[in-house]
Amino acid sequence: MVLAPQLDPTSEVPLYKQLYEQLRAWIESGRLAEGERLPSTRTLAGLLGLNRATVAACYSLLESEGLIHGHVGRGSYVTAQSRAPKRTLDWEAVLGSTAPMAPGPAFPAAHGSVKISFATARPSEELFPVEQVREACQAVLSGPQAASILQLGSPHGYGPLREYLLGEARREGLARAGDDLLITSGCQQALDLVQRAMVRAGDTVLVEDPVYPGVRNLLLRAGARLVGLPVGPQGVELEAFESALEREQPRLVVLTPNFQNPTGATLPTEARREILARAGRAGAVVVENDIYGELRYEGIAAPPLKQIDESGGVVLLRSFSKVTFPGLRVGWVLGPRPLINRVAEYKQLTDLHTDHLSQAVLLRFVESGDFAAHRKRVLAAGAERLAAVLEACGRFLPPGAVFTRPQGGMNLWVRLPAPLDAAELLARAEREGVSYTPGRYFEVSRRQPGGLRLSFGGLDPAQIREGVEALGRVFGSELERVRAVGAMGPAPAMV
């Protein structure tokens, strides 16, 4: 039989795999019959104008699947079992067509020797109110509404909790006339639902730079065009923000004004007013991701963007996950009713409705007074941990290192002196038993080689001091080494 496969040299699929796919299809359909001899690799390569190695790679793949069998000196033949259905789905090929759009590097997996991890922004398990939550569960499930709570419900969320949250929003001056609220599985789902309702592929969205990868990757996956806004000690830099508004004409601006992840920076009140005024003139919607706002340990809180907004262009995202425990996936989105109604449609398509049992338990936890007591313990522990990490950074980090000084949250940002690279030093730190997250994982458009995030919320003060001291030794020794090499000057030329 004369083989005449149709190959496309401009395709992203390698030629050997194109040839393999066509020969496999011919074998499985019977076009190439059982026992039929295939041309030699040299012959077929000559017929198709290919490199012989390309044909050999194709034959090797067919043989590995049992579709052909090679005999030394005799050639390759279609096997007797090749007509049986053996093909398995190529999941890499299937998923390749829907791969995330430039998602950035995956978070590094911690080395097995790590004992102290600053890599994850999570609270300490020893603060979790397990007994109080158990009591709240028992109270809910023994109450008269237990059966209805376990039934299908509204995509907007558990009604009594929605009423409570809306009441609190009105009391704080957050809810405008015409606003509504929808309960979500944390802030991440809230942002996902908002972007589904608002962002089309190709739309420009302004985000902080550096930024939490969950924000960046979610928007990239939606096909948004991201523009990074430099973040300094006082949050987003206003001049860069105004310039980006004029130049990019964004559809959406996503900001974390309180204790931004990863830097810990907080926008001052006046900067918040400027941002709202400029975004309002540009017609851009501002998404206020206020996941850390409740975790203020010192100082006076600046008013939320939603509270001082006069244009109706701010959408507020909040969550109980950081102030209670991350396993409780209860967040919410507050915004204009038309948007909330659209978001509810996407919510229903996604999962019908959020888990009402956890919401009922949370409401019981709040109304019993246990939440207020728990929050007080969390803030006291957070203040102690923040003081420990600030003191340790000032004491142990090498000369030239700078770090942010947040008044709350779970993270602070360290910038190592040049030419130190936080990503390159991570393996050495992990051999010393300590992990962190290098700046490259938070990049949008600016490289952050010397940047790293220290997440201190899940560690006790003693662990924090021990961990930062170990990091100080790693960074300090490397700085001494590179400076010693630099002082020696370039090596003499060979003659």
ABEGO torsion letter per residue (X at the ends): XBBBBBBBAABABBAAAAAAAAAAAAAAAGABBBGBBBBBAAAAAAAAGBBAAAAAAAAAAAAAAGABBBBBGAEBBBBAAAABBABBBBAAAAAAAABBBGAEBBBBBBBAABABBAABBBBBAAABBAAAAAAAAAAAAABAAAAAAABBBBAAEBAAAAAAAAAAAAAAGABBBGBBBBBBBEAAAAAAAAAAAABBBGBBBBBBOBBBAAAAAAAAAAGBBBBBBBBBAAEBBAAAAAAAAAAAGBABBBBBABGBOAAGBBBBAAAAAAAAAAAAAAGBBBBBBBAAAABBABEBBBBBAAAABAAGABBBBBBAAAABBAABBBBBBBBBAAAAAAAAAAAAAAAGBBBAAAAAAAAAAAAAGAAAAAAAAAAAAAAAAAAAAAAAAAAABBBGBBBBBBABEABBBBBBBOABBAAAAAAAAAAAGBBBBBAAAABAABBBAABBBBBAAABBAAAAAAAAAAAAAAAAAAAAAAAAAAAAEBBBBBX
